[in-house]
C-alpha cells in the first residue's frame, strides 16, 4: 500500500494519524489515513467547492443537446505537498513512520485546494465554457463536433498543467450522459435507474 511516488519516510512529526485501509472492489487494498484529529485543529479556508445543486441548475439552464465529461486521474496525487507541511500528515505503517508528499485524501481542505488549482489552470489556459466540480468537468454544445473540440481543448490545457487524464472515463460526445450522479438529456436531469432500483429495494424504516 506504500507508494514511493506518494509517500516518504518521516523522521520528525507530532502525533501520527491512524491508518484506515479500505478494500477495493478488485480485492486490493487502498491506504487511507484517518485525519479527523488533524481536521479538527485545521483552520478554515475562505475558498470553497461549488455547491452541487447550483451546478445542476446552471447546467439545466444551458438546454444543451450534446455533452462530454472529463475525469482527471488521481487529481489529488498530481499536487505536491509543501515540504514544511508534510510532518502534519504522518502515519505509521508496519512500524515505520511515513508521510505524504502529495495532497492526501481525507484532509478536509484537499478538495478545495484541488478544485482551485484545476480552476486556475483552466482559466489561465482560456478553456471553453464548462462546469467543474473538483476533478469532474463537463462541457456541452449543440453538436457532437462542437463538444468534441471543447473537450479536446480542455484535456490539452490540463495535460500541460501537469494533470493526468483517465481516457477510459472520458464520456461523450453523447446526447445522454451521467455526471455527479445525475443523468442528463436535452438539458433535463433525472435520477439514474440503477439509483432508483437501489432506493426501491431498501427496507422501509421501522
C-alpha beads as a LAMMPS data file, in Angstrom:
LAMMPS data file: protein, C-alpha beads

206 atoms
205 bonds

1 atom types
1 bond types

-500.0 500.0 xlo xhi
-500.0 500.0 ylo yhi
-500.0 500.0 zlo zhi

Masses

1 110.0

Atoms # bond

1 1 1 0.000 0.000 0.000
2 1 1 3.010 2.301 0.352
3 1 1 3.630 4.108 -2.944
4 1 1 7.077 5.659 -3.312
5 1 1 5.628 8.277 -5.659
6 1 1 3.178 9.470 -2.995
7 1 1 4.861 8.630 0.331
8 1 1 8.202 9.218 2.012
9 1 1 9.686 8.210 5.338
10 1 1 9.223 10.771 8.066
11 1 1 11.655 11.145 10.962
12 1 1 10.069 14.016 12.837
13 1 1 6.372 14.567 13.365
14 1 1 3.805 15.165 16.040
15 1 1 1.235 12.540 16.878
16 1 1 0.816 10.401 13.741
17 1 1 -2.718 9.858 12.451
18 1 1 -4.148 6.305 12.449
19 1 1 -4.381 4.430 9.164
20 1 1 -7.670 3.104 7.825
21 1 1 -7.127 0.584 4.974
22 1 1 -10.069 0.233 2.575
23 1 1 -10.627 -2.884 0.485
24 1 1 -11.238 -2.058 -3.183
25 1 1 -13.662 -3.889 -5.462
26 1 1 -10.774 -5.762 -7.123
27 1 1 -9.660 -7.202 -3.785
28 1 1 -6.644 -4.923 -3.385
29 1 1 -6.256 -2.501 -0.501
30 1 1 -6.185 1.291 -0.587
31 1 1 -4.212 3.069 2.109
32 1 1 -6.296 5.785 3.713
33 1 1 -5.483 7.755 6.840
34 1 1 -7.955 8.902 9.486
35 1 1 -7.350 12.648 9.611
36 1 1 -10.304 13.532 11.834
37 1 1 -7.981 14.691 14.596
38 1 1 -5.996 16.892 12.209
39 1 1 -9.179 18.214 10.617
40 1 1 -10.480 19.374 13.996
41 1 1 -7.481 21.661 14.549
42 1 1 -7.070 22.821 10.932
43 1 1 -8.164 26.462 10.438
44 1 1 -10.953 27.106 7.905
45 1 1 -10.316 28.332 4.361
46 1 1 -12.199 31.172 2.712
47 1 1 -12.412 29.363 -0.633
48 1 1 -14.976 26.627 -1.127
49 1 1 -16.002 23.918 -3.559
50 1 1 -19.083 24.912 -5.622
51 1 1 -22.483 23.736 -4.467
52 1 1 -23.575 20.702 -6.498
53 1 1 -27.197 21.838 -6.636
54 1 1 -26.203 25.216 -8.065
55 1 1 -24.108 23.467 -10.718
56 1 1 -27.136 21.369 -11.667
57 1 1 -29.288 24.488 -12.033
58 1 1 -26.638 26.149 -14.184
59 1 1 -26.231 23.130 -16.451
60 1 1 -30.003 22.842 -16.789
61 1 1 -30.167 26.463 -17.947
62 1 1 -27.909 25.637 -20.923
63 1 1 -30.553 23.368 -22.526
64 1 1 -27.738 21.522 -24.296
65 1 1 -28.099 18.726 -26.845
66 1 1 -24.624 17.174 -26.509
67 1 1 -22.300 16.586 -23.563
68 1 1 -18.806 15.375 -22.710
69 1 1 -17.447 14.659 -19.242
70 1 1 -13.745 14.621 -18.367
71 1 1 -12.273 12.825 -15.363
72 1 1 -8.851 13.788 -14.014
73 1 1 -6.969 10.700 -12.857
74 1 1 -5.784 10.782 -9.222
75 1 1 -6.082 14.554 -9.147
76 1 1 -5.010 14.924 -5.502
77 1 1 -1.835 12.956 -6.180
78 1 1 -0.945 15.341 -9.027
79 1 1 -0.491 18.138 -6.476
80 1 1 2.792 18.257 -4.492
81 1 1 2.502 18.805 -0.749
82 1 1 4.791 21.529 0.593
83 1 1 7.761 20.045 2.464
84 1 1 7.090 22.101 5.603
85 1 1 3.538 20.704 5.808
86 1 1 4.394 17.028 5.425
87 1 1 5.092 16.245 9.116
88 1 1 1.464 17.125 9.915
89 1 1 0.239 14.239 7.752
90 1 1 2.440 11.495 9.233
91 1 1 1.198 7.955 9.842
92 1 1 2.783 4.644 10.827
93 1 1 2.778 1.508 8.667
94 1 1 4.385 -1.711 9.909
95 1 1 6.483 0.123 12.456
96 1 1 7.803 2.734 10.022
97 1 1 6.632 6.336 10.065
98 1 1 5.692 7.794 6.683
99 1 1 4.021 10.899 5.362
100 1 1 2.567 12.073 2.076
101 1 1 4.485 14.119 -0.475
102 1 1 1.272 14.653 -2.442
103 1 1 -2.053 16.145 -1.411
104 1 1 -3.682 13.402 0.708
105 1 1 -7.241 12.173 0.695
106 1 1 -9.122 12.559 3.958
107 1 1 -7.823 16.016 4.836
108 1 1 -10.703 18.483 4.855
109 1 1 -9.067 21.095 2.612
110 1 1 -7.815 18.709 -0.092
111 1 1 -10.979 19.011 -2.257
112 1 1 -10.932 22.815 -2.034
113 1 1 -7.234 23.088 -2.919
114 1 1 -7.603 20.597 -5.760
115 1 1 -10.642 22.393 -7.177
116 1 1 -8.901 25.763 -7.007
117 1 1 -5.736 24.612 -8.773
118 1 1 -7.670 22.938 -11.587
119 1 1 -9.886 26.001 -11.917
120 1 1 -6.828 28.253 -12.120
121 1 1 -5.222 26.057 -14.795
122 1 1 -8.384 26.146 -16.897
123 1 1 -8.719 29.921 -16.541
124 1 1 -5.085 30.539 -17.482
125 1 1 -5.440 28.224 -20.471
126 1 1 -8.576 30.090 -21.582
127 1 1 -10.661 26.934 -21.547
128 1 1 -14.003 26.946 -23.377
129 1 1 -17.196 27.219 -21.346
130 1 1 -17.525 24.370 -18.875
131 1 1 -18.613 23.431 -15.371
132 1 1 -16.229 21.966 -12.815
133 1 1 -16.731 20.102 -9.554
134 1 1 -13.302 19.307 -8.071
135 1 1 -11.837 16.883 -10.656
136 1 1 -15.006 16.342 -12.728
137 1 1 -15.557 18.592 -15.737
138 1 1 -18.468 18.767 -18.157
139 1 1 -18.776 20.621 -21.461
140 1 1 -21.847 20.957 -23.645
141 1 1 -22.968 22.212 -27.028
142 1 1 -25.415 21.842 -29.887
143 1 1 -23.404 19.327 -31.912
144 1 1 -21.062 16.408 -31.330
145 1 1 -18.298 18.222 -33.217
146 1 1 -18.576 21.338 -31.045
147 1 1 -18.471 19.343 -27.823
148 1 1 -15.593 17.173 -29.045
149 1 1 -13.447 20.216 -29.839
150 1 1 -14.198 21.789 -26.460
151 1 1 -13.284 18.568 -24.690
152 1 1 -10.003 18.227 -26.586
153 1 1 -9.065 21.813 -25.711
154 1 1 -9.726 21.280 -22.003
155 1 1 -7.792 17.999 -21.960
156 1 1 -4.836 19.723 -23.635
157 1 1 -4.855 22.500 -21.018
158 1 1 -4.985 20.016 -18.147
159 1 1 -2.170 17.880 -19.546
160 1 1 0.024 20.958 -19.986
161 1 1 -0.707 21.899 -16.358
162 1 1 0.611 18.527 -15.179
163 1 1 -2.642 16.671 -14.604
164 1 1 -3.301 13.184 -15.973
165 1 1 -6.496 12.264 -17.784
166 1 1 -8.207 8.924 -17.361
167 1 1 -9.104 8.369 -21.017
168 1 1 -11.367 5.431 -20.193
169 1 1 -13.525 7.746 -18.087
170 1 1 -13.878 10.494 -20.692
171 1 1 -17.510 10.128 -21.764
172 1 1 -19.049 11.530 -24.926
173 1 1 -19.778 13.334 -27.037
174 1 1 -23.213 11.934 -26.235
175 1 1 -26.778 13.176 -26.063
176 1 1 -27.320 11.368 -22.781
177 1 1 -24.651 11.371 -20.090
178 1 1 -24.250 10.899 -16.351
179 1 1 -22.312 13.346 -14.194
180 1 1 -22.257 13.822 -10.412
181 1 1 -24.759 11.002 -10.055
182 1 1 -27.330 12.669 -12.322
183 1 1 -28.353 11.637 -15.841
184 1 1 -28.653 14.482 -18.355
185 1 1 -30.505 14.616 -21.670
186 1 1 -31.763 17.634 -23.650
187 1 1 -30.916 19.959 -20.789
188 1 1 -33.032 17.985 -18.335
189 1 1 -31.839 15.799 -15.492
190 1 1 -33.208 12.698 -13.849
191 1 1 -32.132 10.126 -11.290
192 1 1 -30.396 7.146 -12.960
193 1 1 -32.431 3.927 -12.960
194 1 1 -29.783 1.993 -11.015
195 1 1 -30.107 4.528 -8.188
196 1 1 -33.906 4.269 -8.277
197 1 1 -33.674 0.484 -8.097
198 1 1 -31.390 0.672 -5.061
199 1 1 -33.794 3.025 -3.298
200 1 1 -36.876 0.915 -4.023
201 1 1 -35.045 -2.209 -2.854
202 1 1 -34.351 -0.699 0.556
203 1 1 -36.399 -1.834 3.515
204 1 1 -38.873 0.781 4.768
205 1 1 -37.969 2.466 8.075
206 1 1 -39.483 0.980 11.191

Bonds

1 1 1 2
2 1 2 3
3 1 3 4
4 1 4 5
5 1 5 6
6 1 6 7
7 1 7 8
8 1 8 9
9 1 9 10
10 1 10 11
11 1 11 12
12 1 12 13
13 1 13 14
14 1 14 15
15 1 15 16
16 1 16 17
17 1 17 18
18 1 18 19
19 1 19 20
20 1 20 21
21 1 21 22
22 1 22 23
23 1 23 24
24 1 24 25
25 1 25 26
26 1 26 27
27 1 27 28
28 1 28 29
29 1 29 30
30 1 30 31
31 1 31 32
32 1 32 33
33 1 33 34
34 1 34 35
35 1 35 36
36 1 36 37
37 1 37 38
38 1 38 39
39 1 39 40
40 1 40 41
41 1 41 42
42 1 42 43
43 1 43 44
44 1 44 45
45 1 45 46
46 1 46 47
47 1 47 48
48 1 48 49
49 1 49 50
50 1 50 51
51 1 51 52
52 1 52 53
53 1 53 54
54 1 54 55
55 1 55 56
56 1 56 57
57 1 57 58
58 1 58 59
59 1 59 60
60 1 60 61
61 1 61 62
62 1 62 63
63 1 63 64
64 1 64 65
65 1 65 66
66 1 66 67
67 1 67 68
68 1 68 69
69 1 69 70
70 1 70 71
71 1 71 72
72 1 72 73
73 1 73 74
74 1 74 75
75 1 75 76
76 1 76 77
77 1 77 78
78 1 78 79
79 1 79 80
80 1 80 81
81 1 81 82
82 1 82 83
83 1 83 84
84 1 84 85
85 1 85 86
86 1 86 87
87 1 87 88
88 1 88 89
89 1 89 90
90 1 90 91
91 1 91 92
92 1 92 93
93 1 93 94
94 1 94 95
95 1 95 96
96 1 96 97
97 1 97 98
98 1 98 99
99 1 99 100
100 1 100 101
101 1 101 102
102 1 102 103
103 1 103 104
104 1 104 105
105 1 105 106
106 1 106 107
107 1 107 108
108 1 108 109
109 1 109 110
110 1 110 111
111 1 111 112
112 1 112 113
113 1 113 114
114 1 114 115
115 1 115 116
116 1 116 117
117 1 117 118
118 1 118 119
119 1 119 120
120 1 120 121
121 1 121 122
122 1 122 123
123 1 123 124
124 1 124 125
125 1 125 126
126 1 126 127
127 1 127 128
128 1 128 129
129 1 129 130
130 1 130 131
131 1 131 132
132 1 132 133
133 1 133 134
134 1 134 135
135 1 135 136
136 1 136 137
137 1 137 138
138 1 138 139
139 1 139 140
140 1 140 141
141 1 141 142
142 1 142 143
143 1 143 144
144 1 144 145
145 1 145 146
146 1 146 147
147 1 147 148
148 1 148 149
149 1 149 150
150 1 150 151
151 1 151 152
152 1 152 153
153 1 153 154
154 1 154 155
155 1 155 156
156 1 156 157
157 1 157 158
158 1 158 159
159 1 159 160
160 1 160 161
161 1 161 162
162 1 162 163
163 1 163 164
164 1 164 165
165 1 165 166
166 1 166 167
167 1 167 168
168 1 168 169
169 1 169 170
170 1 170 171
171 1 171 172
172 1 172 173
173 1 173 174
174 1 174 175
175 1 175 176
176 1 176 177
177 1 177 178
178 1 178 179
179 1 179 180
180 1 180 181
181 1 181 182
182 1 182 183
183 1 183 184
184 1 184 185
185 1 185 186
186 1 186 187
187 1 187 188
188 1 188 189
189 1 189 190
190 1 190 191
191 1 191 192
192 1 192 193
193 1 193 194
194 1 194 195
195 1 195 196
196 1 196 197
197 1 197 198
198 1 198 199
199 1 199 200
200 1 200 201
201 1 201 202
202 1 202 203
203 1 203 204
204 1 204 205
205 1 205 206
